[in-house]
């Protein structure tokens, strides 16, 4: 027989854990980003090619101007005298004219070392122009003694090619700066040739980049097609699952309601027979009727569980809250459990507050949760096992604990034990039978009260189930000092 003691031996306590998807990327967004990247890549390639062409032409112009300067110093040693302001000797006219066609130069000027114009190939009479006024950047050549080249657009200028270069370079004789020369070269064909070279390199590079990108892009496209197909299949499966779930809920509701009426009738009839008021039963018949009555009670509880599960599943669980003493509810359930005949002969120990602890709860539903936890503890306790029950007040809430000395639950099972139709041992040969709905229903009831339910367990030692519900009632009692 079960025993109930108010003073317990020492019991071990245990504590519990808690438990938390990807956003779908629009393929159109990926395509737009990829297209934008290709446009940006083309623009950057064009800009880089333009800069490289410009620098390539400038380097070529500088090199050819230096060759022109070496030729000029050898062919016309009078450049130093001309830069000093001496007039051109008639016998040197042909040599100066030859300089205007060497190395692609079509025009040149000679300035004195301090930057004053002394000679211009296409207008020998022009003198006196200052290099500083002519070109401020080129005037730095006078100070630094370093050449400077720029490529200019000549389309809007008379007697100039489409593209030409201006190079300002110092002319040295035996290491002494004797003049500043400004050479003009036609760069139209050179620019076109360099542009073709770099365009070829650019196209080759762009082709390689496109090829490198096209492989993952094709993979992405195929992946998104596959994802789209899978998404459509998932939507279809979801619709079927929702329809199946609705049919299941309707079936459970219909069958449960249809079973309830005949079960109530059968249970009532068996109870009447068991009482002996209708007919005197033999000992054997009385035993059979008692067994049938007990099984009809169990069957009735299963039907009630199915109905509660259907209500929780559809969000229609009714909770009628009113001020209730939770300690009394728990003690009553312990007394009821003790009155059952159990083969385990478990011993109950109440370790909580003596009460009353008043909470705004549905007493019938809270009793149902306590009943489920107690029957679960009895089911998994060994013969002559001990069950510890406590009710304690917390800040704004009441906590109920039911601890057993059973086989315990593994950490993996602790996380799923409150799921619907879950049994810790789901094999065909499991020791303890049941629908696996009791804890799921208890969770639904506790959450409907705005509370929390959980379990802590050690395998081979035992389990401690707990649930916490808010009190939900304001303490309107006036403190003594305020009342005075």
Secondary structure as UniProt FT lines:
FT   STRAND          3..5
FT   HELIX           27..75
FT   TURN            77..78
FT   HELIX           79..83
FT   TURN            84..85
FT   HELIX           90..92
FT   HELIX           93..99
FT   TURN            100..101
FT   TURN            103..104
FT   STRAND          105..111
FT   TURN            113..114
FT   STRAND          116..120
FT   TURN            121..122
FT   TURN            124..125
FT   HELIX           131..134
FT   TURN            136..139
FT   HELIX           140..144
FT   STRAND          148..153
FT   TURN            155..156
FT   TURN            158..159
FT   STRAND          163..173
FT   TURN            174..175
FT   STRAND          176..186
FT   HELIX           188..275
FT   HELIX           283..314
FT   STRAND          322..325
FT   HELIX           326..339
FT   STRAND          347..350
FT   STRAND          358..361
FT   HELIX           363..380
FT   TURN            383..384
FT   STRAND          386..394
FT   TURN            395..396
FT   STRAND          397..404
FT   HELIX           411..414
FT   TURN            415..418
FT   TURN            420..421
FT   TURN            428..429
FT   HELIX           438..448
FT   TURN            449..450
FT   STRAND          452..458
FT   TURN            459..461
FT   STRAND          462..470
FT   HELIX           480..483
//
